[in-house]
Amino acid sequence: MGYASRLYARKPDDLGGDLLINVSPTPQNRRASAALAQEGDRWRVTLAGYFGDYPPVDDEGFRAFARKLPTPDIHALITNATPLSDPVPYKLPANQHRRYERLAEFPAGLLVLGDAICSFTPIYGQGMSTAAMQAQALQACLAQGQIDLARRFFREAATAIGNPWNLTVGNDQRLSGAALPAPKHLLNWYMDKLQIVARRDPEVALAAEGGQSLCRRASLLHPHIALCVLKGSLWESSSASMQGAALSTQESSS
Ligand SMILES: Cc1cc2nc3c(=O)[nH]c(=O)nc-3n(C[C@H](O)[C@H](O)[C@H](O)COP(=O)(O)OP(=O)(O)OC[C@H]3O[C@@H](n4cnc5c(N)ncnc54)[C@H](O)[C@@H]3O)c2cc1C
């Protein structure tokens, strides 16, 4: 994965006053992007791609890359906004999870935490929260004393990492065209539907952001949200087939 971020001046009516646009990569369109309102009336705009399709860091190339995103909003935003910095590139060769919890022994007096255990594609925005959850796990383990600390901590850290790892790596794996086991397929299917419904259901959009950034971990799979996603995707497919029927009626009458 390669990405580049650039700061722009933000006007209050940009994007109709919205604070965030998040375009996730899919197998059909592996370019991703996020425009995030920041302090000091600024936008941080990130463009990302996979397998060598990386955003250029010159002005024209950066905009041309944004033009091929599946939604026009971010391209329109950066075409009209004043840049405050150059694009800054970053590349991640691979997601990495070192399974310390599987070691039979670990040196006493040492521990590993945060990115040193697990580092993700940053576009999913989960690294800091995952590191913080590991710090909480360490606090709880230390409260029970130091005996067998490494083994207890690595087991808890692996639990904290499990969900964000499955979400991010599950999506990245299908971008590569890899064959996935059934549970990951199901999770990816659900996440696709959730993102589609989130485009017009604010409650689902908030749950998607809260869940993906791990601020509200349970929100993604909460039964109420799952029901909204199922109802919303049924509505999407029935309105798509009605539009298809209307189009073919127009075609046959013309
Ligand atoms: C470009 C980019 C964008 C990201 N965006 C997001 C995001 O939007 N949301 C999110 O949640 N996460 C994001 N992440 C991930 C997040 O930054 C990391 O997951 C998080 O910082 C990990 O915390 P850490 O303490 O494990 O490691 P770090 O924050 O990397 O801290 C390690 C520290 O150790 C120091 N250090 C290294 N070697 C030595 C040494 N030998 N001696 C002394 N000190 C040393 C380093 O200087 C550094 O200060 C992003 C990461 C990158 C690279």
The ligand as a Gaussian input file, in Angstrom:
#p B3LYP/6-31G(d) Opt

LIG

0 1
 C        1.813000       7.422000       7.921000
 C        1.058000       6.802000       9.059000
 C       -0.269000       7.162000       9.302000
 C       -0.981000       6.602000      10.339000
 N       -2.272000       6.982000      10.557000
 C       -2.957000       6.464000      11.589000
 C       -4.287000       6.887000      11.883000
 O       -4.862000       7.729000      11.192000
 N       -4.912000       6.320000      12.953000
 C       -4.293000       5.388000      13.748000
 O       -4.877000       4.924000      14.723000
 N       -3.045000       4.978000      13.492000
 C       -2.362000       5.485000      12.446000
 N       -1.079000       5.055000      12.194000
 C       -0.500000       4.004000      13.050000
 C        0.011000       4.563000      14.367000
 O        0.849000       5.675000      14.129000
 C        0.777000       3.465000      15.085000
 O       -0.007000       2.288000      15.113000
 C        1.105000       3.864000      16.514000
 O        1.863000       5.063000      16.511000
 C        1.898000       2.744000      17.188000
 O        2.367000       3.185000      18.427000
 P        3.691000       2.596000      19.013000
 O        3.878000       3.286000      20.336000
 O        3.651000       1.117000      18.982000
 O        4.875000       2.988000      18.004000
 P        5.384000       4.435000      17.595000
 O        4.329000       5.474000      17.686000
 O        6.100000       4.238000      16.288000
 O        6.452000       4.773000      18.731000
 C        7.685000       4.121000      18.796000
 C        8.677000       5.136000      19.372000
 O        9.896000       4.460000      19.674000
 C       10.972000       5.283000      19.251000
 N       12.127000       4.402000      19.032000
 C       12.324000       3.533000      18.022000
 N       13.499000       2.907000      18.156000
 C       14.039000       3.378000      19.289000
 C       15.259000       3.119000      19.983000
 N       16.132000       2.215000      19.539000
 N       15.496000       3.789000      21.117000
 C       14.610000       4.700000      21.606000
 N       13.429000       4.990000      20.979000
 C       13.165000       4.339000      19.849000
 C       10.446000       5.955000      17.984000
 O       11.170000       7.133000      17.717000
 C        8.986000       6.248000      18.377000
 O        8.856000       7.489000      19.024000
 C       -0.353000       5.618000      11.151000
 C        0.975000       5.246000      10.920000
 C        1.680000       5.825000       9.888000
 C        3.118000       5.416000       9.669000

